[in-house]
């Protein structure tokens, strides 16, 4: 069992991301990264560029460029933060909300069909995925990457 899980998870995530990106570019004219930004603002409560950058796992300058493109496309609005400071609040336009609703449902249906074809029970997969995410998002008592329970092979030193 030589790191099979880590490689498999990486491959699965990369393939799902590429498939979602290809689908959304062709059908909605939008990259998966930009769709996720809209989704995070509309449904996950990321209402500032900093919060959006944290949720997406990217830098604030990267999010700033993405926000500018989404504002120009009429999918996102920015407004100065009423609490002051150098922050803008983000919110979806009605066009952005329609896009997130329509294509979010379609992506969910496509993933559900993939799970069915693969013989993976949807509810069990969702439950385990949420459990893992919860553990990783609040890792106070367990480090995100656990210490291996099996001994590591000793490296051979050259003398």
N, C-alpha and C positions, 0 to 999 in steps of 0.2 A: 504494500500500500504506500508506495513511494510518491507522496504529494499528489496523488491522483485527484483528490477533491479540489485542491487549490487550482490546479490547471483546468479541471473540468468547469469550475465556476467561472473562471476567467474567460474561457472559450464560450460558454453559454451566454454570459453577459455581453461579450463583444458581438456575437452573432445576433442576439436579440436587438442590440442597439443598431447594428448595420441594417437589419431587416426593417426595423421601425423607421430608420432614416430613409431608406430607399422607398418604402411605401409612402411616407408623408411627403417626400419631395415630389413624387410622381402624382399623387392624388390631391394633396393639399397645397403644393407649391411652397412648402416650409420644411426646414431641417428638423430633425428630431430634437436637437439641442435647443432650438428656438421654441419648439412646441413645449418642451419640458419647462422652459423659463415661463411661458404663459401659464402652463398648468400649475407651477409652483406659486405664481402670483394669484391666480384665480381660485385654486382649490386647497392650497397648502398654507396660505397666509403669509407668504414672503412679500411684505409690503414695502421694503426698502431694498436698494441695490446691495447693501451689505448682507441682508438676510437672504436675498436671492443667490448671491455668490456663495454663501455658506451652504445653502441647500443643494446647489449644483456642484459644489466642490471645485470651483474655479476662482480666479482672481477677480477683484473688484474692477480693475480696468477692462478685463474681458467682458464682464457683465455690463459695464458702462457702454461698450461698443454695441453689444447685443440689444440693450434697451433702446439705444438710439435708432437702430434698424427697425425694431418693433414699433416704436413710436412713429417713425416715418411711414411704416406700412399701415398705420391706423389700427393696430391691434392692442396697443398699450398706451396709457396716459401717465404722465408724471406731474406731480404738483409739489410745491415746497412743503416740507414737513411743518405742520402747525406748531410743533414744539421748538422750532428754530434749528439752528445749526446748519451745517452744510449737507443736509440730506434731502432727498426727494422721496415722496411716497409714490408707490406704484399701484396701478389698478388697471384691469382689463377694460377695453372699450367694449361696446356691444358686439362688434365684429370679432374681437378677441374671445369674448365669452362664447359666442356661437362656434367658433373654430375649436376651442378646447372641448366643448360639449360634444360636438359631432365626432371629431377625430379621436377623442378620448374613449368614447363608446366603441368606435370601430377598432381601435387598438386592443381594448379589453376583449372584444369578441374574437379577434384573431388569436390572441394568446390563449383564450379558453379553448378554441378549436385545436390549437397546437397541443395543448395538454390532453385533450380528449383523444386525439390521434395517437399520441405517445403513450396512452394508457395511464396517465398521471392524474389522480383525483384532484380536482380543482380546490375543493375545500381544505384538504390536507396540505396541499402545496402552499396555499395562501396562509394557513395557520403556521406552518413551519417557517415560511419566509418572514412573516410578521414577528415571530418569536426571535429569529436571528437578528432582525433589524432592531428590535427593542433591546436586545443584549448589547449590540454594537453601539447603539446611541446612548446608552447609560451604563458604561462599563466600570462602575465604581469598584465593584468587588472582584471582577474578573478582567484581566487584560484583554484587549481586542484580539490579540493573537496569543493563544494559550501556549504554554510551554509543552513541548512534545512529551508524551508519556512513554515513548519507546526510546531506547538508548540510541544515540547518534554513533555512526561508525567513526572509529578513530582515524584521524588523518595520518597518512604516512609522511614522516619528515625525512628529508634528504640531508644526510650529513656528509 
